[in-house]
Amino acid sequence: MRRNVTSGPGEVELPPLSARSVVLSLLLGSHPPELPVKDLVRLVEPFGVGGSTLRAALSRMVAAGDLRRTGSVYGLSDRLLERQRRQDDAVHPATRPWDGAWEMAVVTATGRGPAERAELRTGLTRLRLAELREGVWLRPATLSRPWPAELDGVTRYFTARPDTPAKDLAAVLWPLEEWAAQGRALLAHLARADRPGDRFTTFAAVVRHLLADPVLPPELLPADWPGAALRAAYADFQREVTAHARAHA
């Protein structure tokens, strides 16, 4: 039985800060996700990224298809716009009250290669389903989102009411205690972080962690679940970055 896993509980592993990661984080958190180069120069300066380093990174990112350029304005490519949508959904998930029903997706396609199977697994995971057994994916029916049309030919979609107690089933499908421990560790790290670079990389880690949040009904979660606190902290950070960008525009 597979479970959605995270890195070691209680540990905060922050990747090194690079010009690319700073630019992507700034644009992924901006609406609309585009900034003039003059604003980017000012915004990356507190993180130790100089103008020449920034311009070299922007050129590489355009060549790699991460960014598009219109005159002196850089914005996210279509591929990364989809990533921003997933990030926004993670920070502000659209939910509805739970009546005890579960979504169930059963994989019906056969003869698919490893790459196609991996792509399907990624797609189902992004829908915040978890795999009970091979080809059977579940989650409480609480998310307000349509079932993607591209999955119609490879899955069958049902609404189910399992006999297993819901809280027990959720504990089997997701490593909830580990996710919560990592979330609390991130909040504690934020409370200690005082340098701009450290705060920036920690908030990037917060977003990655929220992308793995199953967004379950409160009655299925362990006590002291840190999801709401992480979302509130990141929303405050977004407002701070937006205000800073507007002040220097």
C-alpha angles and dihedrals in degrees: 000000000000126000132192102254135198132195121277112319115251094014123116112204112183119191118227114275112251133178089249094052092048093050093046093048091049094049095041088055095046127090110230091027098228135095136180114250091244090060092046090053090056095042096051095045095086088058094057096256112139126210097255092048090049094050092049090050092048091053092051092047093052090049091049093051095248095115139025122214127215109180105304094340122098123200139170119279120240090262092056092043085066089051089052090052090053090047092050090049089051093052095040107024116189107230139169132203115283121240096182097269123131131208112234124191119188117196108230102170117103135189094039121150125242093262092052092047091050091049091051092049090050091050094050092046090052087056085059094246121139129210116250093181133342109311097001116103128181145179137156111276096245105112119099101220136111121252106255113254091220089067095056094088096048104035141040115223124213141168110230141181107208121209090223112096106265096233091051091049092050090051090054094048100046135031091234099167091051092049091049093048091051091047092052090048090054091050091050091049090051090053090057098039112102103155117087094232094051093048091047095052091044092054090049087055089049090057092049089050093050090053087065094047108116090211094223128180111273093247091063096051130093118250117277093025106183099206097104093045092051092050093048092049092050093046089054090050091050091053090049093051092045092050091048092050093049092047091056098038 
